[in-house]
Each structure stands twice: as C-alpha cells, then as structure tokens.
Amino acid sequence: MKLSFIPFLLFLDGVNLQVSQSPHDLVLSPGSPMKVTCSVAVTSDPYMYWYRWTLTDGLAHMFTSVGSGIVDPVSVDGFSASRPNSSHFVLESQSVAPSTPAVLYCSWSIHS
Ligand SMILES: *[C@@H]1O[C@H](CO)[C@@H](O)[C@H](O)[C@H]1NC(C)=O
C-alpha cells in the first residue's frame, strides 16, 4: 500500500473524562469515509458540539445539537453530523480530503 499522502485525524477526549469518542484516533487515506461517535454518560440530554482545529483556521465550531434528531448546520466542508439519541453525537464524512489534516473535538454542555 502506498502511504504517500495521508491525512492524520486525531480525536481527543474532553478535558474531563465525561465525554468519550469512538474510535479515539484514526488514520485514513484520502477518499476514505469517516465516522466518529461521541458519547456523554454523565448527564441526560445535553447540548453537544463538534469543533475542528486546523493549521489554517485554528479552532472553529462545526456542529451544535440541542437534542435528539436536531443538528445545526446540516453540513460543513463535506462533513455531516447526526444526533441519533440524547447521549450520542455522530460526525461523518463520505470522503476525507487529503488537504485537511485536523484535530476534531467533541464537547457538551448542560442546557438551561
Ligand atoms: C444511541 O446511538 C448510538 C449510535 O447510533 C448507539 O450506539 C446507542 O446504542 C444508542 N443508545 C441508545 C440508548 O439508544
């Protein structure tokens, strides 16, 4: 297998251990599909977020979900997100780009 041009996608857990991402890290060849699931165990029905850090843009917000089945925006740069239930927030891409190595962060907050 030729490994000439591979983006490295690393998924870090939250500051505390109350959020987890599965798988923890991924190395993909360009054009591969990607799916990462973030889960929160400590609270019911939190707001959940995906952020992305890149060299060019720094830390940028991607998706917010205020509840099961609700995600905003619909898509960002070939990524989409879904909230299958109150505790899980899924980030997906049909085809990862070679030019966008990134660190992806999942976080949550209690809604008021
Ligand atoms: C929530 O969705 C995730 C991802 O689809 C699934 O693995 C999990 O079992 C679901 N949990 C509940 C409580 O339905």
The ligand as an SDF file (V2000), in Angstrom:
LIG
                    3D

 14 14  0  0  0  0  0  0  0  0999 V2000
  -27.5780    5.8420   20.7010 C   0  0  0  0  0  0  0  0  0  0  0  0
  -27.0000    5.8360   19.4070 O   0  0  0  0  0  0  0  0  0  0  0  0
  -25.7560    5.1740   19.3360 C   0  0  0  0  0  0  0  0  0  0  0  0
  -25.1920    5.4030   17.9460 C   0  0  0  0  0  0  0  0  0  0  0  0
  -26.1150    5.0720   16.9570 O   0  0  0  0  0  0  0  0  0  0  0  0
  -25.9380    3.7050   19.6850 C   0  0  0  0  0  0  0  0  0  0  0  0
  -24.6990    3.0320   19.6240 O   0  0  0  0  0  0  0  0  0  0  0  0
  -26.5030    3.6260   21.0930 C   0  0  0  0  0  0  0  0  0  0  0  0
  -26.7480    2.2630   21.4110 O   0  0  0  0  0  0  0  0  0  0  0  0
  -27.7800    4.4280   21.2020 C   0  0  0  0  0  0  0  0  0  0  0  0
  -28.1830    4.4440   22.6150 N   0  0  0  0  0  0  0  0  0  0  0  0
  -29.4600    4.3400   22.9810 C   0  0  0  0  0  0  0  0  0  0  0  0
  -29.6940    4.4200   24.4380 C   0  0  0  0  0  0  0  0  0  0  0  0
  -30.3530    4.1780   22.1700 O   0  0  0  0  0  0  0  0  0  0  0  0
  1  2  1  0
  1 10  1  0
  2  3  1  0
  3  4  1  0
  3  6  1  0
  4  5  1  0
  6  7  1  0
  6  8  1  0
  8  9  1  0
  8 10  1  0
 10 11  1  0
 11 12  1  0
 12 13  1  0
 12 14  2  0
M  END
$$$$
